Amino acid sequence: EKIIEYILQFGNLNKQQIDLIKSKATEIELRKDEFYWEAGKTVKQIGFLTDGVLRVYYYNNKGEEITRYFIDENHLILSGNTVDEFYTPSEYLQAITDCKMVVFSKQDWIDISETIIGWDNILQKIIAKHHTEKLKRRSDLVSQDATARYLDFIEKFPTLANRIPLS
C-alpha cells in the first residue's frame, strides 16, 4: 500500500494498473547490518523502502569507510541508468535499522513499464524529485561547516538521529 500511495503522488493509476503493480511486488525484510546490495555484485531488482533506514557507503583508497548518505522511508531505489542494463555498484547499501522493502525483479519492472501507459512519465517525476533532493543535499554539504551540517541533518531527518549511530 505504501508504494501505491507514493506512486499516486506523481500520476494516476486505475484499479487494474494498481493490481498489476501489487501482483509483481514482493515484500522483504532486511535486518540491521544486512546488505540490500554490495559493491561488485550485480543488482537484479528495483526496491522501495517502506520502513527503516539504509546507508550508502564506500571505502576510500586508504581503506576507510565513508558514508555518502542515508535513505529513509518512501524512497525508490533504482539501479543503473536504465532498467534493461545490469548494474554493478561500487558502493554498499546496508540496513542500519531493521528495514521493510517492496522489491521488483528487473523483468517485472519492465513488464509494468510496457503495460501501464504513462508509467515512464511517473518514473521521470519520481527521479526528478530524487535528483533535486540529492543536489540540495550536496550543495549544503559543500557550503556548510560540520556544526551546520549536523543541525541541518537533525532538521531534515528528525527521527534518524535517534535511530542510527552517530559514527
C-alpha positions in Angstrom: 0.0 0.0 0.0 2.8 2.4 0.8 4.4 2.2 -2.6 1.0 2.7 -4.3 0.4 5.8 -2.1 3.8 7.1 -3.1 3.4 6.5 -6.8 -0.1 8.1 -6.8 1.6 11.4 -5.8 3.2 11.5 -9.3 0.3 10.3 -11.5 -2.9 8.5 -11.7 -3.5 4.8 -11.9 -6.6 2.8 -12.3 -7.5 -0.3 -10.3 -6.2 -2.8 -12.9 -2.8 -0.9 -13.0 -2.6 -0.9 -9.2 -3.4 -4.6 -9.1 -0.7 -5.3 -11.7 1.9 -3.4 -9.6 0.8 -5.3 -6.4 1.0 -8.6 -8.2 4.6 -8.0 -9.3 5.7 -6.7 -5.9 7.5 -8.8 -3.2 7.9 -7.7 0.4 11.2 -8.4 2.0 12.8 -7.6 5.3 16.4 -6.7 5.9 17.8 -7.0 9.4 20.1 -4.3 10.8 23.6 -4.6 9.1 22.3 -6.8 6.2 23.0 -5.5 2.7 20.5 -4.6 0.0 23.4 -4.5 -2.4 27.2 -4.9 -2.2 30.0 -3.3 -4.2 31.0 -5.5 -7.1 27.8 -7.7 -7.1 25.2 -7.3 -9.8 21.9 -5.7 -8.7 18.9 -7.6 -10.1 16.0 -5.7 -8.6 14.3 -2.4 -8.0 13.4 -1.5 -4.4 11.1 0.8 -2.4 11.9 1.3 1.2 8.7 1.3 3.3 10.2 1.1 6.8 13.7 1.7 8.2 16.9 3.4 7.2 19.6 2.4 4.7 23.1 3.7 4.4 25.1 4.1 1.2 28.9 3.9 1.8 32.2 3.1 0.1 35.8 2.5 1.0 38.3 5.2 0.1 41.8 4.4 -1.1 43.1 4.3 2.5 40.5 1.6 3.3 38.4 3.9 5.4 34.6 3.5 5.3 32.9 6.7 4.0 29.2 7.2 4.4 27.8 9.1 1.4 24.2 9.4 2.5 21.2 7.8 4.1 17.9 6.6 2.6 14.8 6.7 4.7 11.2 5.6 4.2 9.3 6.2 0.9 12.3 6.2 -1.4 12.5 4.3 -4.6 15.9 2.6 -5.1 16.6 2.3 -8.8 19.8 0.7 -10.1 21.8 1.7 -13.2 20.9 4.2 -15.8 18.2 2.0 -17.4 16.3 -0.9 -16.1 17.5 -3.1 -19.0 21.1 -3.0 -18.0 22.5 -4.9 -15.1 24.0 -2.6 -12.5 27.2 -3.4 -10.6 27.6 -0.8 -7.9 30.9 0.5 -6.4 29.2 1.2 -3.1 27.4 -0.7 -0.4 23.7 -0.2 0.5 23.3 -1.5 4.1 20.4 -1.6 6.6 21.3 0.4 9.7 18.0 -0.3 11.2 15.6 -3.3 10.6 14.0 -2.5 7.2 11.0 -3.5 5.2 11.1 -3.1 1.4 9.0 -3.8 -1.6 11.1 -5.2 -4.4 10.5 -6.0 -8.1 12.6 -8.1 -10.4 14.0 -6.1 -13.3 11.8 -8.2 -15.7 8.7 -7.4 -13.6 9.6 -3.7 -13.6 9.9 -3.9 -17.4 6.6 -5.6 -17.7 4.9 -2.9 -15.6 6.6 -0.2 -17.8 5.4 -1.9 -21.0 1.8 -2.4 -19.7 1.0 0.8 -17.9 0.6 3.8 -20.2 2.2 6.8 -18.6 4.4 4.7 -16.3 7.6 6.2 -17.7 6.3 9.7 -17.1 5.5 8.9 -13.4 9.0 7.5 -13.0 10.6 10.6 -14.5 8.8 12.7 -12.0 10.0 10.5 -9.1 13.6 10.5 -10.5 13.4 14.3 -10.9 12.3 14.6 -7.2 15.2 12.4 -6.1 17.7 14.3 -8.1 16.5 17.6 -6.7 16.8 16.3 -3.1 20.3 14.9 -3.9 21.5 18.2 -5.4 20.2 20.2 -2.5 21.9 17.8 0.0 25.3 18.0 -1.8 25.1 21.8 -2.2 24.6 22.1 1.6 27.4 19.7 2.3 29.9 21.8 0.3 28.8 25.2 1.8 28.3 24.3 5.5 30.7 23.6 8.3 30.4 20.4 10.4 28.1 22.0 13.0 25.8 23.5 10.4 25.6 20.1 8.5 24.7 18.3 11.8 22.0 20.8 12.7 20.7 20.6 9.1 20.7 16.8 9.3 18.7 17.0 12.6 16.2 19.4 11.0 15.7 17.3 7.8 15.8 13.9 9.4 14.5 14.5 13.0 13.7 10.8 13.6 17.0 9.5 12.2 19.3 10.9 14.9 17.9 8.5 17.5 17.8 5.6 15.1 21.4 5.5 13.7 24.8 5.6 15.3 26.4 9.0 15.3 29.6 7.4 13.9 
